Amino acid sequence: MEAGALRALLDGVMKSEEDDDISPTVLLGHLNDDTLAVTDELISDQPTYRVIEKSRAGPSSDKGLYSVERLQQYRSSRHVYYTHIYKHKREILDHILVSEEFYDHSRKRQWSFREMEVYNDHLNRESFEHEGANDHGLVRAYFDWNPMPTQIGDHSLTA
């Protein structure tokens, strides 16, 4: 129910009536579920991702939120991301989700994803619970200002 309520709030914030009405959105925090969990997929609205250059997927998603974890995975050859360990199971519970204005392949892109970092070394120490450390990793994402060029005739202008 909480995920559905959050999605309803996001729909109200992100739905643009006009193309000129840009509402860049970042949702970050401890969502208490893995990236592919039903609740997180409800919150993200499951936008399509462009995996290969010639793909037609992902040029626009007015209400979708792109997982920074997945953006990083597409640039990396291995999946070693986790922000929480419970009974020796490594999970992603802390997320950064971004709207299409942060997605490289969106027609409405304003920023380009550079990289994601997860600070989680303290989770592997057996004594971290006794040291008063947080039991979650810290997720950090970097974006560069890089608006999608707008094609006008033979000229390319930056929007």
N, C-alpha and C positions, 0 to 999 in steps of 0.2 A: 504494500500500500504506500509506503514511504517513497519507493522508487517511482510509482505512478504519479504521486503528488509532485515530486521533483520534476518529472518529465512535463507535467502540465504547466508548472511554473516556467520551465525552460521554453516550452512552445510559445508562451505569451511574450517572453523576452526576445526570442530569436526570430520569430515569424515576421518577415518584412513584407509590407504591402507593396512597396516599391523597391526596385533594384538599387536606387540611390540611398536607401535607408539601411546602412551597414550597422549591424549590432554584433561586433566581435565579442565572443563569449569564451571564458575559461572557467572550467569547473575543476577544482582540485580538492583532494582530501581523502580521508579514510572512508571508503564506501562499503567496507566490510564484506566484499565479495570479489572473486577473481574476474578478470576481464571478460571471459566468455559466459559468466553467470547470467541467468535470465534477467535479474534485476539490473545489472550493469548494461546489458544490451537494451533494455527498456529505456534506461536513462540516456544512452548514446544515440538511440533511434537508428542504430545499425547503418551508418553511411557506407557506400562502396568505396573501396580503395583501388587506386591505380597501381598495379604491380609491374606491368611492363609498359614501355613507352607508347606502343601503338594501341593500347587499350583505350576504350571509350568510357571506362568506369571512372567515377569520381569527379567529373567536372564541376558539379554543384550539388549542394545539400543544404537547403535553407534551415533545416532544424537538426541536422546530424552533428554529433560531436565525435571527433577523431581521437583515438587513443594515442597518446604520445608514446606509450610502450610499443604499440604496433608500428608506428612510424619509425622508431628506432630498430625494431626487429627487421624491417624491410631493408635497412642499411647494414645489418650485421649478419654474420654467418652462423651465429649461435644465440641461443636463448638462455641467458644467465641472470635474468632479472627477477628479483624477489624483494619484497619489503616487509615480510613477516615470516617467522618460522614457528610452527605449532606442531608438536610431536614429531619433529624432524622433517616436516613437510614444508617446503618452500612455496610461498604463495605471493601473489600480487594483490594487495588489499588497498594500497594507497595509489591513487590515480591522478593523472592530469588529462583532462579531456578538453579539446579545443574545437571551436567552430571552423567553418570552411575558410574564414579569413586567415587562418593559420595553416591551411593545408596547401602544400606545394602545387597540386594539380587542379585546384579550384579556379574557376573563372573569376571569383571574387577575392582571390588571395591578396592579402596586405603584408603578411609576414611569412618567411620561409623557415621551416623547421631546420635547425642546425644539429642538435643532439640532445640526448637525455642522459642524465647521470642518476644513479641510485647509490646512496651512501648507506651500506648495510653491513660493514665489517663487524660492528659491535654485536650483531645478532648471532655471530658464530662463536662468541666467547661464552664459555659455560658460566662464568661469574657475572655476566652483564646484569642479570636480574638483581643481584645483591648490591651492585654498584649504583642502583637507582637510574639506570639508563632506560630510555624509551624502548619498548619492544617492537617498534616499527622502524623501517628504513626511511630515509628522506629522499624524495624524488625531486629532481630539478630538471627543467627543460630550458633550452636556449632557442631563441627565434631571432632572425634578422629581418629588418625592414626591407621588403622586396616586393612592392606592389606588382600585380600582374599587368604587363603592358597591354594597352588597349590599341587594337588595330583600327586605324582610320585611313582608308585608301591604301596607299603604299607606305604610309608613315606609321611609325610605332611611337606612341606616347605613353608616358607613365601616368596612370590614374591617381 
